[in-house]
Amino acid sequence: SVIYYASIQNDAAFAETLRLRGEASTPRFAVVYRDPAGANITHQVIAGTYTTPNLAPGGTHRVKITVTMRDTPPFSGSLVRTLTATSSTDSAISDTVRFITRRT
């Protein structure tokens, strides 16, 4: 498994929540998203319904992303996925992180 941490930050001048949307697993790679307490939030993140707590300006919320290669042939390959945070007050404002996992 490979573990990534995405730090979601409120860059607004006021407190707000951010909505997260991430990409799902594939037949060859399992992707799991967890909140800072360790709760599995994968289904909500994939559906785009997970929201961070209300974050003060500059406040952050860390999401743990675990990517695991499944035991299905072929046993090599790569996976490119994204996690997008969108402002709850202005849906035109968002930021995306991309993570790449390779197994050779």
C-alpha positions in Angstrom: 0.0 0.0 0.0 1.0 3.6 -0.5 -0.3 6.3 1.8 -0.8 9.9 0.8 -2.0 12.9 3.0 -3.9 15.7 1.5 -4.1 18.9 3.5 -7.3 20.7 2.7 -6.9 24.4 3.6 -9.5 27.2 3.8 -7.9 30.1 1.8 -10.9 32.4 2.3 -11.0 35.4 4.6 -13.9 33.9 6.5 -14.7 30.5 8.0 -16.4 27.9 5.8 -16.7 24.3 5.0 -15.2 22.7 1.9 -16.8 19.9 -0.1 -14.5 17.0 -1.2 -14.8 14.8 -4.3 -12.3 12.1 -5.1 -12.0 9.3 -7.6 -12.9 5.7 -6.9 -11.1 2.4 -6.9 -10.4 0.4 -10.0 -10.3 -3.4 -10.6 -6.5 -3.3 -10.0 -6.2 -0.6 -7.3 -8.2 0.0 -4.1 -8.5 3.6 -3.0 -9.6 4.4 0.6 -10.2 7.9 2.0 -10.1 8.6 5.8 -10.8 11.7 7.9 -8.3 12.9 10.6 -9.9 10.6 13.2 -9.5 7.6 11.0 -13.1 7.1 10.0 -13.6 5.7 6.5 -15.1 8.5 4.4 -14.6 6.8 1.0 -18.2 6.6 -0.1 -19.0 10.2 0.8 -15.8 11.5 -0.9 -16.6 9.6 -4.1 -20.1 10.8 -4.1 -18.9 14.4 -3.5 -21.0 14.7 -0.3 -18.2 14.8 2.3 -17.7 18.2 3.8 -14.9 19.4 6.1 -15.8 20.9 9.5 -16.1 24.6 9.5 -12.6 25.8 8.9 -11.3 29.2 10.1 -9.3 31.3 7.6 -6.1 29.3 7.0 -7.5 26.3 8.9 -6.7 22.8 7.5 -8.3 19.4 7.5 -6.1 16.4 6.6 -7.4 13.5 4.6 -5.5 10.2 4.5 -5.6 8.4 1.2 -4.5 4.7 1.0 -3.9 3.1 -2.4 -3.5 -0.7 -2.4 -2.6 -2.9 -5.5 -5.2 -5.7 -5.7 -4.1 -9.3 -6.2 -5.4 -9.4 -9.8 -3.1 -9.8 -12.9 -1.3 -8.1 -14.3 0.7 -7.3 -11.2 2.1 -4.0 -12.5 0.6 -0.7 -13.6 -0.2 2.7 -12.5 -3.1 4.7 -11.1 -3.7 8.4 -11.4 -6.4 9.9 -9.2 -7.5 13.3 -8.0 -9.1 14.8 -4.9 -10.9 18.2 -5.3 -11.9 20.6 -2.6 -14.7 23.1 -3.5 -15.8 26.1 -1.6 -19.2 25.8 0.0 -20.0 29.4 -0.6 -18.8 29.7 -4.2 -18.7 26.5 -6.3 -16.5 28.2 -8.9 -13.6 28.2 -6.4 -11.8 24.8 -6.1 -8.4 23.2 -5.8 -7.3 19.8 -6.9 -4.5 17.5 -5.9 -3.4 14.6 -8.1 -1.7 11.5 -6.8 0.0 8.8 -8.9 0.8 5.3 -7.8 3.0 3.0 -9.8 3.9 -0.6 -9.4 6.5 -2.2 -11.7 
